[in-house]
Amino acid sequence: MKSSVKLKVKHLVMIAFTVFLIFPLAMIFLIPQIELGLVKYKHSTGITVAREQVIELLESNIFPSQKYSLIQNHLLGGEWLGDYDIYVGPTMSTSIIEEESQLFSWEEKKPYLNDYLENGPVDYPLINAAVQLAAEAVRNGDEARAEGIYKLAKERLNHPDYSYLISELELSFVKLYIQSGNPDKAENFLETIDIHRGDFYYQAEKVKYEALILLHKGENHAALTKVKEGMTDFEKAWDAEGNEDSIEYSKVYEDLERLNYTIDSSTGELTTVSGNISRKDGTPIAQAGVFLRESSMVNRSVGPDEFYQVTTDDSGNFEFQNVVAGSYQIFVGFHYDQIDGYTWPVDLNDWIYADGGEIAYDITLAPLMEVYEPVNGTVLKDDEIEFSWEPVSGAAYYTLQFSIIDDGLTYSLGLDMEARESTITIPVESIYNLASSSIMGVDDTEWEYFNPAYYLGFENSHGVYSWSVQAFDEKGNLITRSDGYRLAGDSIGNLPILYLQQRELTKADEWLIEGKLEEALRQYKEDIEVNPKDTHSLRMITRIIGIQADGDYSKLLELQLPYYKQLIELTGDPNYIFWVLDHYYTERDWRNYQIWFEKYKAASEGDIDPFVKSYHANALMFQGEYKKAAELHKEAIEAGGDHRYIGNLLALEIYLGADFEKVIELANVYPYHEHIAGSEGFVHWASLLQSVKKDVEADEEALKMLKQGLKLYFTDEQAELENWKQKTSKNNFVKLINLLEVMN
């Protein structure tokens, strides 16, 4: 039997009316959900989400939980005094281009952070929102608003399940007041905090801030005592908890170690560091983040636990008060629009030495240079390439740098060639000769980031390359450069992208790209047997033969030696001669070293690279020619050479009888800082020499003992030197010798 359904006309009308009524509601509620799903997908896969899309969703009809999740993912950045798109310093630059949160201005973020603070879920991001809002209030001098934000956040966290978050909130506000230059307020705030004895992590955090406040007061001894007690308590609690990980992995313990080192090496004097940030045309850079970073921090990204950080005012001015004595570098956090089309021409060895008094430090951003040819993906097949760029007023010479662009990473190498005009013609072989690197052992190939194609350098006809140019004045100071942040349409200009297609890939190259290094090495050797003048295969062998070196540098040089000698016969390139020099230097074969150094001078036509001068000065030192070595070290360093071997010059000056104050002054004029693994810690020659000087002044026999150790170092008598280290009672003398050995 068939069933039938009868609908009256009025029912049909009612259904139709309902459908049309529901459809607009679907448009209002369903469409935002679809868009929200797309945004979530993009965020999870690392695809940049448009700012306008996020704001539109936040203002649409989505559920509160979805709104606050959007705020977390896209508007809540770091916890410190402002998030920046780009951080620039002397030793490194980092950008946060992939972070969508950086695409929003503070004015856009602020109302949503207020909403999160007042109505959002009770979680860690709520603290983040509170600190950011309070930071703005503190910068504007609105203490009442900052306190109101704190009270509201604490009230919302006032639940037994969130007690740990309350400790986090309290300590975050202490840090905020310390970093904003108000240690008295921080101290008053800290006195109200009662952290449970069992929370040893937060106890250690509290000790850290107590010590920082004491430092701001100039009470170094009390601060040092506080830190050492805190480290001891933390070590005991760590062991009692049965942690399997090393205590060094604990962030708060690492911070206490940093403080311990900073205070222990400080003279006790406090310094004020102030300055201004502006563009070359005088336009001030307001609301930029300025970070005064200790020696131990400059080789890592700027993070929330910087001890000294401020923001520039509307005139671009900044100031750090009560800076503990030590060595620092300035880093600056910029938003895209602040540095778009500009660069900060700062030197790698640009240091601030705080030791009392006041220090002025201004920063001027220079417009980026324009590059003319070759650009925009030019395919090059000729054996010579002409490069041209915008001339810069006051430039005495220019240098070029070439980069390999591969899989989102960029590897850059400088060309050892100076141009006096704004154009230069370079043989492509000179670019091929830029050594990408050498494999030291099979272990190198097991790193996650290992890329075999990188070792082809600029000889990969399928590779993508770029170039840049830097302008220097007569004194070797950087004026400006072409590579920098070009983000807006009117500042992008020509793209310095080029393709080098002068050669075809060989079978050995294809083996290499596939990661079959042994097959590639064997094939390159076979190719040389067929054609002894095959410079490409010779170069490639020197780069990958290290798979047979077992990580032994001396063995690597020995394996490379015959191939470098063949390359020298074919090209005469002084860079290859240097590696032969390095072999004989490492072996302390001074007769052959001197023969090849003469060849290097001839190939360089007398224009010896400053680094090689320093290197040769070391060779003279190890051969007992101390005065010549010291003179050549000075010549090299004054010519703008790397300061890496400044320690040897200082040691020679001490041994030759120079006044300690003059030696220390030399260390300050030509600084070199580097973190050294092991007990030696961070290299700061001036600071170490101050300690050595005190030991010498306190003991009449100390200088004689020191010179004895230096002589053993110069003459490379390892067994006798180790015996001297064991016998000497001066720890600073031993540390000096250890650092000289590590840095050589």
TIKOL-346034 format. One record per residue: z, y, x of N, C-alpha, C in turn. Coordinates in steps of 0.02 Angstrom, whole numbers, plus 50000, padded with zeros to 5 digits. Example, Ala and Ser with C-alpha at 12.3 -4.5 7.8 and 13.67 -1.06 7.14 Angstrom:
503904971650660503904977550615503904983550660/503544988850642503574994750684503945000250645/
// end
This chain:
500004994050043500005000050000500005006150044/499585010650026499545016750064500085021550041/500395024650089500875029850071500525036550075/500745041050037500435047750038500965053050039/500795058450070501255064050075500915069950041/501255072649993500975078349958501365084649975/501015089649996501335096050011501075101249963/501545104949938501335110349894501075116149936/500665120249906500375125949941500915130449969/501445131549931501975136149956502325133350018/502355126450022502655123350082502205124550142/501555124150131501095125550185501155132650209/501235137050165501325144150182501975145050220/502515141750200503155142250235503105139450306/502765133750314502685130750381502285135350425/501745137950400501325142550439501725148650459/502125151250414502515157150429503035155650483/503335149650478503845147750528503535146950597/502935143850599502595142950663502455149750697/502205154250657502045160850685502685164650703/503235163050670503865166250686504145163550751/504085156950760504355153650820503945155350882/503295156050874502855157250932503045163350972/503185169150942503415174850982504065173551017/504515169650984505145167951016505025163551078/504535159051072504355154851129504095159151186/503705164151167503435168651218504005172151254/504535173851217505095177451246505535172951290/505655166851267506125162451303505785157051345/505225154451322504905148951358504525151451419/504155156951413503765159451469504215161151529/504785164651520505225165851579505455159451612/505565154051571505785147751601505235144751645/504605145451621504035142951662503985146851727/504045153551721504005157751780504585156351827/505175155151799505755153651840505645147051877/505345142151844505195135951877504725136851936/504235141151928503765142651982504115145952040/504555150652025504925154152078505375149252116/505705144752079506135139852112505725135252158/505135133352133504705129052174504485132652238/504285138852231504065142652289504645143352339/505235144952313505815145852357505985139452395/505945133752359506125127252390505625125152443/504995127452436504475125452483504325130852535/504725136252534504655141452586504105146352572/503835146452511503315151252494503635157852474/503405163352502503685169852487503595171552413/504135173852382504115175752312504085183452308/503635185952266503545193152260504175196352232/504365202052260504955205752238504915207352163/504335209652141504255211652072504355205752024/504155199752047504235193852006504965192051995/505365192852048506075191352043506425196351997/506275202852007506585207951965506395207051892/505765205451878505535204351810505925198651777/506035193351816506425187651790507145189551777/507435193451823508135195451815508235199651752/507725203351733507765207551674507515204051611/507295197751618507035194151560507585190051527/507395186251477507875182251438507975175351468/508315175151525508505168751554509265167951547/509495161851556510205160551549510605163851606/511235165851593511635169051646511675164851710/511745158251702511795154051763511155154451804/510585155051769509945155651804509885162351839/510135167551806510105174251835510515174451899/511125171651897511545172051956511285167552013/510945162151994510625158052045510065161952079/509685165852041509155170052070509465175252117/510015178252097510335183252140510565180052205/510845174052200511065170452261510485169252308/509945166852280509375164652322508965170352350/508935175952315508455181152333508765187952351/509375189252330509655195852343510265195752387/510615190052390511215189752431511035187452500/511065191952548510915190052617511555188652655/511585190852717512165189752760512765193752739/513335192552771513955195652750514125202052788/513755203552843513955209052886513705215752860/513745220952900513615227652875512875229052868/512545225452823511845226652810511405221152837/510925219052797510435214152819509805217752839/509495215452892508895218752917508335213752926/507725216352921507145212052926506995210152998/507155214653045506965213753114507545215953159/507715211853208508225213653256507895214053325/507985219753358507645220953422508165222553475/508105219453533508545220853589508175219953654/508495221453711508155220653776507955213553791/508365208653773508235201753794507865197653742/507865199853679507515195953628507425199953564/506945197853523506835200753457506775195053408/507045196053348506975191053295506795194453231/506405190953189506225193753124506415188853070/506545191453011506765187352955506235187552900/505615187252921505065188252873505085183052818/505315176952832505295171752781505845172452729/506325176752740506875177552694506695182452639/506645180152576506455184552522506965190152511/507605188752527508125193752516507975200152554/507585199652608507445205552648506935210152614/506615207852560506095211752529506385216852480/507025216752468507345221152420507715226752455/507635232852429508015238452457508735238052430/509175241752463509875241752441509935244352370/509545249452353509575252352286509395247152233/508915242752251508715237452204509245232052199/509555230452254510045224952255510715226952224/510925233052234511605235152218511815233452146/511425235252093511665233752025511755226352013/511345222152044511415214952034512015212152072/512165215152129512765212952166513385214852126/513385220752096513945222852053514035217951995/513475216151965513495211451909513775204751932/513565202451991513815196052017514565196452030/514785202052058515495202852072515905202752008/515655206051956516035206651894515985200551849/515405197351848515285192151798515015185651825/514835185351890514525179451918515015173751927/514765167951948515205162051958515695163252016/516265159952011516775160552063516605155752119/516335158552173516115154452229516065158852291/515835155852346515785159652409515325165652403/514745165152369514315171052363514645177052331/515155175852290515515181552260515845185752316/516125182352367516415185952424515865189852460/515295186752467514725189852500514535196352465/514495196052399514325201952359514855207352368/515495205352366516045210152372516035213652439/515925209852493515925212852560515345217752568/514765215952543514185220452548514315226952510/514585226352450514725232452411515265236652444/515785233252470516325236952503516085240252567/515615236852602515345239752664515005246352650/514625246652595514305252952578514825258352563/515345256452525515875261252508516225263852571/516365259452619516685261452681516245266152720/515585264652724515115269052759515105275952728/515185276152663515175282652628515855286052624/516365282952656517035285952657517405285252592/517185280752548517505279852483517995273952487/518585275252516519085270052525519335267252458/519405271652408519655269452343519185264252312/518535265452317518055260652289518085254052328/518145254352394518185248252434518795244152413/519365247552403519965243952383519895241052312/519555244852268519445242452201519015236152200/518505236052243518075230152249518475224152273/518905225352322519325219952349519785217152294/520115221552257520585219352206520235215352151/519635217652131519265214152080519065207152104/518825206752166518615200252193519215195552198/519785198052221520375193852228520635191552160/520595195952111520805194252043520385188552015/519725188852028519275183652003519385177052040/519605177452102519725171352142520435168652134/520855172052095521555170352089521655164052046/521505158452077521565152052043521725146952096/522175142152081522365137152132521775133652165/521235132652127520665129052155520275133252207/520415139852208520025144252252520445147652305/521025144752321521475147952370521135148852438/520725144052457520385144652522519895150452521/519605151952462519145157552457519515164252463/520135164352440520525170552446520645172152520/520815167052560520905168152632520265170752663/519705167952642519045170152667518915177352648/519075179152587518985186052563519415190852604/520045189252612520515193652648520285194852719/520115189552754519905190252824519235193852830/518805193052780518155196552781518265204052777/518765206252738518905213452733519245216052796/519645211952828519925214052892519365215252942/518905210452946518325211052991517915217252973/517825218552909517445224352887517745230852914/518405231552909518735237652933518725238253009/518785232553043518735232753116518035234953137/517525231853107516845233253127516615240253107/516935243053057516745249853036517155255153073/517535253053124517895257853166518555260253138/518885256353097519525258353069520055252853081/520265252153145520745246753161521425247653128/521625253953116522275255053082522265252253012/521725253652976521655250952908521635243352911/521285240552960521235233352967521935230352980/522325233753022522995231253038523445231352976/523425236752938523825237152877523625231652828/522985230552824522725225352779522945218452803/522915217452868523085210952897523815209152885/524245214252885524955213052876525125210452806/524685211552758524805209252689524565202152678/524215199352727523925192652718524415187252738/524495182352695524955176752708524555170252704/524365167752762523965161652765524425155752776/524315150552737524735144552741524685141552811/525245139352838525265136652906524785130752915/524645127152860524205121352866523475123152874/523295129252857522605131552863522485133952934/522455129352982522435131353052521795135053070/521255133653032520625137153046520715144553029/520995146052970521085153052951521635156352992/522125152353014522635155153060522305157553124/521835153653150521475155653211521045161853198/520725162253139520345168253121520795174353121/521395173553092521865179153089522075181253159/522195176453203522365177953273521805181953306/521185179953293520615183453323520625190853304/520745192253240520735199253218521345203053243/521915199653247522515202853276522375204953348/522045200553385521885202053456521395207853460/520895207953417520405213453417520735220153403/521205220153357521565226253340521975228553401/522295223953435522675225653495522225228553549/521625225653554521145228253602520945235453585/520835236853522520655243653501521215248653517/521815246153522522385250453540522475250953615/522095247253652522155247253725522705242653750/522975238353708523515233753728523205227053750/522885227253807522505221453830522955215353844/523515216653877523955211053894524205207453832/524415211353782524655208453720524095204653684/523485207453687522905204253655522755197553689/522785197553756522645191453794523165186053778/523795187953775524325183253757524215180353688/524035184653641523915182553572523345177453570/522805178753606522225174253605522405167553636/522755167653693522925161253726523385157053681/523865160353648524305156753602523905153853544/523435157753518523015155453463522585149453483/522315149553544521915143953568522335137653575/522945138453601523395132753610523575129653542/523755133953493523925131453426523335127953393/522745130753403522145127753372521995120953403/522075120553469521945114153504522415108753479/523045110553470523545105653446523365103353375/523205108253332523035106553263522395102353259/521925103953302521285100253304521405092953322/521815091953374521965085153396522375081453343/522845084953311523275081753261522875079453201/522325083053186521905081153129521445075353144/521405073553209520995067953229520245069153227/520045075453241519335077053241518975073253296/518415070153279518015066553328517555071153367/517335076653335516895081353368517265085353421/516895087753470517195091953522517435098453491/517995101053515518265107253490517785113153502/517335112253551516855117453567516375118753509/516325114053462515885114853405516195119353351/516825120953358517155125253309516985132453323/516725135953273516505142953281517105147453298/517665146553264518225151053276518515149953347/518505143653371518745142353439518285145553490/517635145153477517145148353521517275155953524/517435158953466517575166053464518195167753505/518705163553500519315164653540519165164053614/518745159253633518555158653703518195164853727/517745167553686517385173753703517875179453714/518355180053668518855185353674519265184553737/519455178353750519855176953810519495179253873/518835177553876518435179553935518375187153938/518225190253881518125197553879518745201253901/519325199153875519945202653891520145201353964/520075195153985520285193254052519895196954106/519255198554092518845201954141518835209554132/519225212054083519215219254068519705223054112/519535229354127519985233554167520515236954124/520445236454058520935239654014520725246353987/520195249254016519955255753992519535254953929/519595259753883519195259753822518655265153826/518085263653798517495268053804517215269853736/516925275753730516555277653671515815277553688/515425273953648514705273553658514375276653597/513975281753608513645285153551512925286653568/512515287853517511815289453529511455291053465/510795291253471510365293053415509745288553417/509505286753358508885282853353508375286953314/507805288153344507275292153311506595289853336/506085291953301505405290853325505205296253375/504655295153408504445299853460504325306853433/504125307253368504015313853338504645317153314/505225313953326505865316953307506145314553241/505765310453204506005307953139506605303353150/507185304953121507775300553131507705294153092/508005288853118508015282353084508715281553054/508765282552990509415282052955509535275052930/510165273152925510375266652898510085260652937/509975261653001509795255953044510445252753069/510445246253080511035242953106511045243253182/511615244953211511665245353284512215240553305/512055236253353512515231053374512625231653449/513255232453470513425232653540513655225653559/513235222153597513335214953607513555213253678/514055209053682514315206953747513805202653785/513915201953849513465198053891513355191053864/513875187953840513835180953818513455180153753/513285185653719512965185153653512225187153653/511985190153707511325193253704510745188253701/510865182053717510315177053715510335172953651/510695175453601510695172053536510555177253481/510355174953423510185179453369510795183353346/510675189353321511215193453294511505189853233/512165189453231512495185853176513075189753148/513415186853099513955190353064514585191553105/514655188153162515275188753200515215193153261/514765198153258514725203153311515355207453308/515675208553366516285212353367516165219853355/515585222353378515435229453372514785230353333/514825233353274514215234853236514335240853191/513845245253188513875251153145513185252353116/513125257353072512465259353048512365266753064/511735268653073511585275653088511655279953026/511855286253036511905290852979511225293852963/511215298752918510585301652897510205305052953/510555306853006510225310053064510055305153119/510175298653105510025293553155510565292553207/511155295653198511695295253247512125289053236/512405286453290512875280953286513415281753339/513975278353329514525278853378514965272653375/515135270053433515625264653440516235267553476/516805266853446517425269253477517835263353503/518245264853553518715259853579518375253353602/517835254153640517475248353666517845245653727/517985239253726518335236053782517875235853843/518165236853901517775236953963517375230453971/516755231253991516315225554000515585227554000/515145222553999514425223754000514135222153931/513705226653907513435225953840512695227753838/512365225253787511695227553770511685229853697/511295235053685511195237453617510635233553584/510765231153523510245228353480510215232553417/509625232953387509545237053327509235232853272/509505233353212509225230153153508825235253114/508185233753102507745238253065507505234953001/507365239152951506975236852894506245237852912/505805234252878505095234352895504815241452901/504975245452850504665252152849504925256652905/505485254852936505765259052989505405258053056/505155251953068504855250553133504105248853126/503845249053066503145247653055502705252353096/502295249353141501855253453183502175256253245/502805254453258503175257153316503475251553357/503695253353417504035248653461504605252253497/505105248453516505635251153558505485248753629/505235253153673505065251153741505685250653785/506015244953781506645244053817506555238653871/506885239553927506835234953983507315229053974/507105223254000507505217153996508195218154026/508245222054079508875223054114509225229554094/509155231454032509465237654007510175236053983/510665237954023511365236254009511785242654003/512325241953965512825247253960513465244553992/513745248454038514365246454071514935250854047/515345247954004515915251553977516515250754023/516765256354047517345256254093517735262854087/517815264854024518175271154012517705277054002/517935282153969517545288253960517055287653902/516515291553907516005291653854515315290053883/514925286453844514245284553865513765286753810/513235290253830512705292253783512115287553790/511855285253734511305280353735510835281753676/510295285153690509805286753638509225281953640/508935280653581508375276153574507795279853541/507215279653573506615282853545506075277653534/505845277153472505315272453454504645275653469/504215271953503503545274553521503015271353477/502485275153460501945272253420501605266553458/501425261353423501065255853455500365258053476/500115255153530499445256453554498945252653510/498335255153510497795251653475497375247753527/497155241853507496695238053550495995238453519/495495238653563494805239553540494375233253544/494345230253601493925224353611494235219553661/494185212853650493915209353592494445208653537/494235209053474494715208953418494415205253359/494855204153309494645201553244494275194953247/494505190453291494225183753294493565183253330/493465187453380492845187153420492785180353456/492205177253450492075171053486491755172853553/492075170853608491845172653675491575166553711/490975167353741490665161853777490445163753848/490495170353864490295172553931490835171053982/490655170954046491135169354099491575175254116/491405181254094491825187154104491945190454036/492545193354029492735196553965492955203653979/492695208353942492915215353949493425217053895/494005219353917494545221353871494605228953872/494705231953814494795239253810495315240853758/495645246553768496195248553724496275256153726/496725258453684496865265653679497235268053742/496975273253775497335275953833497985279353811/498495278853854499155281753838499305287353886/499525292953859499705298653902500295296953946/500235298354011500775297054058500775290054087/500295285954066500265279054092499965278954162/500295275754209500035274954277499635268554282/499825263454244499465257254245499615253254182/499215248054171499295243754112499305236454135/499655232354097499635225154109499455221554045/499145215754052498925211853995499325205453988/499415203453926499755197153912499325193153863/499295186653873498905182353830499355177253796/499185175653734499615171253695499215165653663/499525159853661499255153953626499595153753558/499195153853505499465153553438499355146553411/499895143053397499825136053376500375134153328/500175132053268500645129253219501235133853206/501095140253199501625145053182502025147453242/501885144753302502245146853361501775150653408/502065154953450501665158753496501955157953566/501525156153614501725155453684501365160853724/501735165053758501435170753793501495170153868/500985172453903500965172353976500655178854001/500975181854052500725188154078500205186954133/499685191054133499175190654185499395194954245/499395192054304499615195554364499055200054389/498925205354350498385209954365498535216654332/498445222054369498575228754341497925232454331/497885236154276497295240254262497505247554266/497125251554303497275258654309496945262854254/496435259854223496095263154167496225259154104/495965261654048496075258253984495535253053969/495265250154021494785244754014494795240554077/494645234154070494635229754128494185223754112/493825221254161493415215254153493745209554190/493855204054155494235198454184493815192054180/493745188454236493415181954234493815177154190/493485173354149493845168754105494245163754145/494025162154206494405157554249495105160154264/495175166854269495835169754282496305168354224/496015168254163496425166654105496575159254102/496085155154120496195147954123496755146254173/496785150154228497265148754280497985150254260/498085153754204498765155054181499085148354163/499585146454201499895139954191500335140054129/500165135854081500585135654020501275132954037/501295127554075501935124654096501785118054131/502315114854156502235108254185502755103654155/502545097554139503015092554114503455090254172/504105090154160504565088154213504715080654213/504625077554156504765070454150504605068054080/504635061554069504485058854003504965061553950/505575063153970506055065853922505795072253889/505405076153926505125082353897504685080853836/504355075153837503885073453784504235070853721/504885069853725505255067053668505605072353626/505535078653648505835084053608505445084953544/505795086853492505485087553426504925092753427/505025098053468504535103453469503975102253520/503965096453553503445095153604502755095153572/502305099053602501615099453577501135098253636/500825092453639500395090953697499815095853705/499545098353649498975103053653499165109353690/499805111053690500025117153725499845116953799/499835110853829499705110353900498975111553919/498545111753869497855113753882497815121253896/498335124753879498345131953891497775135453855/497395139553892496855143453863496175139953870/496205133453886495585129753897495395125353838/495735126453782495605122753721495085126553679/494475124053676493955127653640494085127853565/494575123953541494765124153471495385128553460/495645131453514496265135253510496165142353483/496705145153459496715152153435497145156153483/496885161753508497235165553559497275172953538/497765176353567497815183553557497985186753623/497925193453625498075197053687498425203553669/498785206153717499135212553707499145216253772/499295222753768499295226953828499925231153828/500195232353887500795236453895500645242153943/500915248153928500805254053970501445255754007/501385257254073501955258854115501845265554150/502395268954165502345275154204502375273554278/502375278854320502365277954393502965274054418/503535274654383504155271354405504215264254378/503705262054342503725255254315504095254654250/504235260354217504575260254152504065259154096/504225254754050503785253453994503755259653948/503135261853932503045267653888502945265253816/502475260653807502345257753742501925251453751/501755248353696501385242153699500955241453636/500505236653636500085235653577500375230553529/500765225753555501045220553512501705222953483/501755222653418502355224853384502285223253310/502685226653270502675225253198502195229953163/501655227053138501165230853098501155227553029/501465230852982501585227652918501215230852859/501105237452864500755240952811500005240952826/499605241752773498885241652781498625246852830/498925252752830498665258052874498905257452946/499345252652960499595251853029499345245453062/499015241153023498815234653051498285235453104/497765239453092497255240653142496875234253159/496585234153219496215228253242496695222553258/496495216553240496895210753257496655207853323/497085207353373496875205153440496785197653445/496415194653398496295187453396495625186053429/495615180853471494985178953502494945171353511/494335168953520494215161853531493835161053597/494095156853641493775155653706493385149053701/492725149753696492315143753687491795143153743/492025144453804491575143853862491485136553883/491905132153858491865125153880491955120553820/491745114253829491835109053779492425104653799/492765101853749493315097353764493045090953797/493405088453847493225082153879493605076453845/493425070353864493785064553836494515064853855/494655067053917495355067653939495735072753896/495395078353879495715083353836495885080453768/495435076353742495555073353676496145068553679/496195064653735496775060253744497415064553744/497395070153779497985074453784498195077053716/497715079653678497865082453612498175077153567/497955070953575498225065453535498915063253559/499145066053616499795064253642499795058153686/499195055653704499135049853748499105052253820/499675054053847499705057553911499505053053970/499705046753969499525042354025498765041354028/498465040253969497735039553966497385045853989/497665051653967497365058053986497405059054062/497985057654091498065058454164497585053954202/497535047854181497075043154214496355045654210/496165048254151495485050654142495335056854183/495825061454186495735067454228495615065554301/495995060554325495915058354394495225055254405/494995051454355494325048554360493785053954361/493895059254320493415064754318493365068354385/493925068754421493915071954487493535067754538/493605061154531493235056754577492485057754567/492275058854505491565059954491491355066854515/491795071854503491635078754522492245081954556/492285081754622492865084554658492965092054647/492465095454620492525102654608492715104154535/492955099254500493155100054430493845103454426/493825110154426494465113954427494875112754364/494545111654308494915110454245495345104154251/495045098754273495435092454279495985093054330/495865096754385496385097854435496975101654405/496815106954367497355110754334497755106354287/497405102454247497745098254198498185093054230/497965090354287498395085454321499045088654343/499015094854369499635098154392500105099354333/499835100054273500255101554215500575095354185/500245089554189500515083754154500735078054200/500625078754266500805073354312501565072354316/501935077154289502665076554289502925070754248/502495067554207502725061554172502925056054221/502725056954284502895052054336503465054554381/503755060454364504255063554409504975061954391/505085058754333505765056854312506245062754309/505985068554294506415074454289506635077354355/506375074854410506555077154477506065082654498/506325088854507505895094454522505555093654590/505925091354638505645090354705505075085154703/505175079854664504655074654658504045077454622/504165081654572503615084854536503175088854583/503495093054626503115097054673502725092754722/503025087254741502685082654787502055079554755/502125077654691501555074754655501005079954644/501195086154633500705091454620500345093854683/500675093154740500445096254802499705095054820/499465088954821498755087954841498265091354793/498445091554729497995094554680497995102154684/498585105054700498605112354711498195114254773/498225110154824497845111654885497095111354871/496885106654828496175106354809495975112554769/496425114654723496285120654683496235126854727/496655127154778496645132854824495975133154861/495735127354882495095127054917494525129554872/494575127954808494035129654761494085136754734/494705139254725494795145754692495095151154736/495515149254784495865154254825496385158054786/496555155754727497035159354684497735159254715/498045165154725498715165454756499255162054714/499135161454648499635158054606499705150754625/499155147554643499195140654665499515140154734/499385145154776499705145154842500465145654835/500685149454785501405150054776501735143254764/501405138954725501705132454710501735128054772/501255128854817501295125354882501885128154922/501945134854921502525138054953503175135254925/503205134554859503815132154826503995125154850/503485121054860503615114254885503955114554954/503665118355000503945118555068504615122255069/504705127055024505345130555018505885125554995/505715121654944506195116754917506385111554970/505885109655011506015104655063506315107755126/506375114355126506625118055185506195116755247/505545115755235505055114755289504785121655307/505155125255350504995132255362504355133255403/504175128455443503555129255482502945129555435/502905124655390502345124455343502405130155292/503035131755275503135137355228502815143755256/502935145155320502685151355350501915151255353/501615145555366500885144955367500595146855299/500895144155246500635145455179500815152355154/501365155155179501525162055159500995166855187/500755165555247500225169655276499585169055235/499455162955209498875162055166498965165755100/499585165855076499715169555013499585176955023/499825179755079499705186855093498965188455097/498585184055130497865185155137497525184955069/497705179955028497395179254961497575185054916/498185187854925498405193454884498175200154911/497835199954969497585206055001498155211055013/498735208455032499305212655048499715214954989/499445214054928499805216254868500245210554843/500825209754875501265204154859501685205754798/501705201054752502095201754692502835202654710/503205207354675503905208454692504335202254689/504195197754641504585191554637504485187454700/503855186954724503715183054784504045186254845/504085192854845504445196254900505175194054901/505495193954842506185191654839506245184354861/505775180454840505765173354857505705172554933/505255176554963505175176255036505795178855072/506125183755042506755186255070507275180655073/507285176455021507735170755022507565166055080/506915164955089506705160455144506925163255211/506875169855221507105172955283507855172155291/508215172855235508935172155237509145165155259/508815160155232508995153255250508785151555322/508345155755351508145154755421508545159155469/509065162555443509515166455486509295173555499/508755175955469508525182755480508825187355426/509475188755433509855191855379509655199155366/509555203055419509375210055409508685210655377/508195206755402507525206855373507555204755299/507955199655286508015197055217508285202455171/508815205955193509125211255151508625216855139/508265218955191507775224355184507225222455135/506975216155140506445213955095506695213255023/507315211055014507605210654947507615217654915/507835222654954507865229454928507165231954910/506695230554954506005232754942505735229554877/505875223254867505625219754808505945222354744/506585223454747506945225554687506765232754668/506645236954719506435243854705505725244254679/505325238954693504635238754668504605236154597/505175235154567505195232954497505225225454489/505445222054540505475214754536506045212354492/506025205954476506555202854438507215203254477/507765204254443508415204954477508755198154488/508385192754477508695186154480509055184954546/508765187354601509055185854667509485191554693/509725195854649510165201254670510795198454703/511015192554682511615189554711511545188354785/510955186154806510835184954878510855191454917/510575196754888510595203254921511315205654928/511715204954876512415206954879512795202854932/512655196354935512985192054984512795194155055/512155195755065511935197955131512265204555151/512325209155104512635215555118513365214655138/513725210355103514415209055121514455205955191/514025201155203514035197755268513865202455325/513405207155312513205211955364513685217855371/514225217855331514755222755340514715228955297/514325228955244514285234855200514945236055164/515065242355146515665244155109515635240955039/516205238155017516215234554954516015239054895/516235245254896516065249754841515305250754835/514975251154893514245251854893513905245454868/514185239854885513905233454861513985232954786/514565234954760514685234754688514215239654652/514115245454682513655250354653512945247454650/512755243754701512095240554703512035235554645/512575231854633512575226954578512505230454511/512785236354504512735240054441512045243154431/511745245454486511085248554481510545243354465/510625237354493510125232054481510475225954451/510635226454387511035221054355510625214854340/510965209354339510655203154315511205199154281/511075197254220511565193454181511235187054156/511585181654163511335175354137511915170654125/511865166754071512395161954057512275155654099/512785153654134512745147754178513185142254148/512885136354142513275130754116513835128954163/514385126754135514945124654177515485130054180/515945129154226516535133454229516385140554253/515795141654283515645148354309515555153354253/515315151054195515245155554138514665160354147/514785166654129514245171454128514225175454193/513615176254220513535179854283513585187354269/514065190554300514085197854301514315199754371/513825201154414513975201854485514475207454498/514395213254466514845218954480515565217154464/515665213954406516345212054385516645207054434/516255202154454516505197054501516665200254569/516245204854592516355207954657516985212454656/517135215254598517765219154592518355214554607/518335208554579518875203754591518895201454663/518305200254692518255198254762518545203754807/518385210054790518625215754829519385216054829/519695214754771520425214854767520725209454812/520405203554812520655198054855520595199954928/520055203154947519945205155016520455210355037/520595215154993521075220555009521795218055013/521935212554979522615209954977522775205255035/522265203255074522375198355126521935200055186/522235201355243521855203355303521375197955326/521525191655314521095186155336520565184355284/520615187355226520175185255171519435186655185/519285192555213518585194255226518265189255275/518655187455326518405182555375518265175855341/518715173955296518635167655259518005167955215/517905173655182517325174555139516675174055179/516655177555236516045177455277515905170455304/516435166755317516335159855340515975155755285/516195156655223515885153155167515165155355157/515045161855163514355164455155513895161755209/514145161255269513735158655324513545151355311/514015147455286513865140555270513345140055214/513365144755167512875144955113512185146855142/512175151855186511535154055215511215148455257/511625144755293511355139555337511265132855301/511425132755236511285126955194511655120755218/512255121755244512655116155268513105113755211/512845109255170513155107355107513845104055116/513885099255160514525095655169515075100355193/514905104555243515395109355269515595114455216/515105116455175515245121455122515715118555070/515605112255050516055109155001516755108555029/516805107055093517465106755125517805113555125/517405118855138517665125755137517925127455067/517575125355015517785126754946518455123554932/518535117454957519165113854945519755117154980/519625120055038520175122855078520375130055058/519875134055035520035141055021520485141754959/520925146554964521395147754909521145153254862/520565155954877520295161554837519785158954787/519995158554724519545155854673518925160254663/519005166854671518435171354662517905170354716/518125168454777517655167054830517235160854813/517575155754788517235149554769516745150854712/516975154854664516535156454607515915160154631/515995164754678515425168454705514915163654737/515165159154779514715154354813514375149754762/514765147454712514475143054660513905146554623/514005152854607513485156554571512875157654615/512985159054679512415159854725512005153454727/512345147754728511985141354731511605140054667/511915141454610511595140154546510985144654537/511045150954558510515155854546509955155454597/510045151754651509515151354703508935146954681/
// end
